[in-house]
Amino acid sequence: MKIEKLPSGSYRIRKMYKGKTYTVIFDEKPTQKEAMQAMAAELDKVKCKRTTLTFQDAAEEYIELKRNVLSPSTIRGYAGIMRQMPEKFLAENIHDITALDIQAEINRMAKGHSPKTIRNYHGFISAVLGMYCPNLKINTTLPQKSKDEPYIPSSDDIKRILECAKGTRFEIPIVLACYGMRRSEICALTPEDIDGDIVRINKAMVQDENKNWIIKTTKTTGSTREIIIPATIADKIHEQGYVYKGHPNNITCYLSRVQKSLSIPHFSIHKLRHYFASQMSALGVPEADILKMGGWESDHVMKSVYRHSMMEKEEQAKRDAADKLRNSILPDTV
């Protein structure tokens, strides 16, 4: 076994075991026998841990290791996933879990849960096993993604909703959402973040794993940005001294009530960001600028916008074709 002297004057031995390198440091140069005994003791610790590590212990350790780099909402989601897992799976030795066990667990969860929920569930299991069992090949068959197209509101929908919201405490949040802001960003915004008609977005209000509302930095580096809003809205914010007071969920509930009263198809407040992207695209704003203004780091939202635009064109083409056919075979029909 090679004994290396380090610049610090210490000595190091290393050994590869099951794809991972283990290191032991000595203050003084060890003999070959001492080096071998020290490494054997180190590997015994690893083997001992391998025999006692349950999936629950591994998952909790994984979450703790990632706590400072993942968002509170992601941590909360992981905790929620673990609460849904059966005790038998949580107690399973992580090194005894096979690809078949994972498939069986996904099959169980697939009953009564959406494809998106199942994918999140599987993603967490895969992430934990990927860290502790990197050699495990996972080839799980997942349920097909739903192809239902979310409803993107029209300009007429927005005008009617804003007319109802005018003068209420929900007017400003809905307007800001139409300018591409997330609900979490709106609820964390203060008058100090607004200079003239320029809004500086650099924080968000989210729930942590204990369901407490906290203020943190924005979702991604790209989410930290500046946007321009109507001067009248900026003035209202400064006049009242705040952007929004109340529980974030109340904005969602209010929007749902208004949609129902106006007979507008239901859509979440997050879809107002899609409306923003759709309107910017229709105005000819370059895609890169739209993504920057909305704080998106991928072009996924633009694919949705383009798909929605194509569906509208296809629908209009069908109607035009039907009208032409009707005029051909029923020319006297009014």
N, C-alpha and C positions, 0 to 999 in steps of 0.2 A: 504494500500500500504506500503510495507516494506521500511523503511529508513535505509540505511547502512552507518556506519561511516568508512571512509577510513583512512589508515595509515597517510596520509598527514594532517588529521584533518578536511577535507571536508566531505560533506555528499552526498550520491548518491541514486537516485531512478531509477528503471529500469522497463520497460514494454515491453512485446512481442506483436507486432502488425503485422498481416499478414506474419508471419514467420520471422520477423526481430525484433531485440531487440533495443529499444530506451532508451537513458540514459540522465538524467538531473543532473547536479552537483550544489550543494549549498555550499556557504562559511560557513553558519551557519545552524544548524539543523532546518528544516522547520516543520511547523505543518502539520498534515495530509491534512488539507484543502489546504494549500499552495503547498504541494507536488502534490496533485491531479490537482490543477489549472495549475501548471507549466507543468505537463505531458500532460494535455489536449491541452495547447498552442503548445507544441512540435508536437503533433499528428496533430493538425490543419495545421501546416506548411506542414507536409507530405501530408495530404489530398489535400491541395491547390495545391501542386506541381503535384500531381497525375492528377488533372483536367486540367492542362495546358501544360504538357510535351508532345511535339510532337516527332515523331520518329526521325526527323532531329535533334532536340535538344538533344535527348537521344544519338543518334549516335555520334554527335560531342563531347558530354561529355565523352562518352565511349572511343573515340579515344584519347582525351586529358588525360584521366586517365591512358591509356596504353602507352602513348607516350615514356616514358623512359624505357619501358621493351620490346617493339616491335621494329623490325628492320625498318629502313626508307623505305625499299621496301614494307613491309607489310602495313605501314601507307599510303604509296602512293597508294597501291592497294585498301585500304578501301576508300580513297578519290575518286578513280576512280569508285568504285561501287556506291557511293552516287550520282555521276554525272549521272549515268545511271537510277537512280530511278525516277519514275514519281512524279510530284509535289503533286499529291493526296496522294500517299503513305507516302511521307515525312511529309506532314502536318497532318497525322492521329494521333490522341491521342494514345500514345503508349499502354495505358491500355484498349483501345477499339479494338486493333488489335487481331484478332482471328486466329486460325489455318487455317481456310478457306481462310482468307485474304492472308495469307502467301502462301498457295497453289495457289491461283489465280495469285499472283505476280510471282511465279515461272513458272507457265504455260505461262504467258505473255513473260517472259524472254527466255523461252525455244525455242521460235521461232527465229531461226537465230543465236543461240549461242551454243557453244560446251558444252558437259556435264561437263567438268572441270570448265568452266566459271560459269555455273549454280551452281555447288557445292560451289564454292568460294562465290558467291552471297548469297546463302542460309546460308552458314556458318557465314557470317557477320551479317545477320539479326538475326540468332539464338543466336549469341554471345551477341548482344545488348539486345534482349528481355530476354535472360537468366539472365542478370544482373539486369534489371529493373522490369521484370515480371517473377520471378523464378517459379511461380506456373502454368504458361502457358504450356500446353502440346503440343509440336510440333511434328506432325507425318507426315511430308511432303513427298510426293512421288516424287522422283527425277529421272531425265532421266538416263538410264543405262550408265555406263562407256563405253567408246569406247575400243574395244578389239584390235585395230590396233597396231601391234608390231612396235616400232620404229626401224629404221635401225641402226644397230651397225656396224661401219666400220671394214673392214678386215685389216690385216697387209699390204696387197698389196695396198689397198686404201691409207693407211697412208704413205707408201713409195712414192707413186706417188704424193701425195699432198705435202709432204715435199720436194720432188725434185723440184716442181714448186716454192715453197716458199723460197728455198735456196737463201740466199743473200738479201732477202727483209726484211722489218721491221716486217713482220708477221711470220718469221721463228721461232724466239724465243717464242712468245706467243703460237704457235701451238705445239711446242715441249713440253713446260711446261704443256699444256692442256693434252697431251698424258701421262704425269707423274702424272695425277690426280688433277691438279689445276683448280679451277673455273676461269672463265674469270675475275670476280671481284677481285679475289686474285692476278691474273697476273698483272692487271692494277695498283694495289696498291703496287706491289713489287718494291723494290729499291736494288741497289748493296749492300747497307749496310745490307740487310737481308740475304746475301749469304756469307758463310764462307767456302772457299774451294769448295767442291761440295755439301755442305749442305745448304738447303734453309729453312729459318725459316718463316713460314706462320703465321701471327698474325693480319692481317688487310685486308680490302676489299674496293674496290671503288664501290659505289652504288649511285643510284639517290634517293634524298629525295622527299617528297610530292610535292615540287615545281619544280621537275625535274632538280635540281642542282646536279652535281656530287660531292660527298663528300667521305672522307676516314673515315672508322669506323672500329671497331674491327670485327673479323671474325664472320661468321653466327652463329656458336654455339661454345660451349666450346671445343667440339671435333675437330672443324675446325682449332683450333690453334695447329700446329704440325710442325714437321720437316720432310723433304723428301730429297732424294739424287738424283741429276741430273747429266747428263754427264759433265765431267770436261770441255770439249770443249765449251759447252753452257755457263757454268759459266764464262769461260775466255772471251767469246764474250761479255757478259754482262758487265764485268769489263772494257774491252777495250773501249766499246762505252759509258760507264758511265750511262747507264739506261737500263731498261728492255723493255719498250714499250712507245712510245710517239704517241699520237693520240687519237681519239675518240674510246671508247670501241666497239661501233657498227661497226666500220670499220673492225675490225677483223672478225666479223660475216659475213659482206658483202664480204670480200675477200675470205673467206672459201667457200661461196656459189658460187662465180664466178669460182673458181678453180674446184669445184665439177662439175659444168655445163660444163666447157671446157674439162674435163677428162671423161665425161659421167658416173660419179659416183653418185649413188642415194643420194639425199639430206639428210643431217643430221646436227644438230646444233653443235656448238663447245662444248656444254655441253655433247654431246654423246661421246666425246673423253675421258671423265671420265669413261664412261661405258666400252669403249675400254680398258682403263687402268685396270679396275677391271677384265674384261674378260681375259686379258693377264696374270695378276697375278694369277688368278684362274687356268688357263691352265698350269702355271709353278709350280703349287702345293703349292702356298703360302697359309697359313691358312687364313680362312675367317676373323678372328678377326684382323689379321695383315693388311689385305687388307682394312678393314673398317677404321682402325686407320690411315693408310697412305693416304687414300682418304678423311679423315675428315668426314666420315659418322657416325651418331649416331644410325641409325637403319639399319637393313639388307635388306631394300627394294631393293637397287641396286643389291644385290647379288641374290635376287629372279629373277630379270630381267636377270641377267647374266646366271643363271642356266636354265631359261626358253628358252633363246636364244640358249644355248648349246643343249638343248633337241630338239629344232626345227631343228637344223642342223643335229643331229643324225637321227631324224625321216625322214628328207628329203633324207638323204643318204640311209636309209633303204628302202624307197620307190623306189629309183633308182635301188638299188641292186636287189630288188624283180622284178622290171619291166624288168631288164636285164636277169634275170634267166628265166622269163616267155617267153621273146622273143626268147631266145636260145632254149627253149623247143618246141615252136610251129613253130618257123622259124629258124631252125638250119643252113640253108644255106645262111641266110642273113648276109651280111658283115656289 
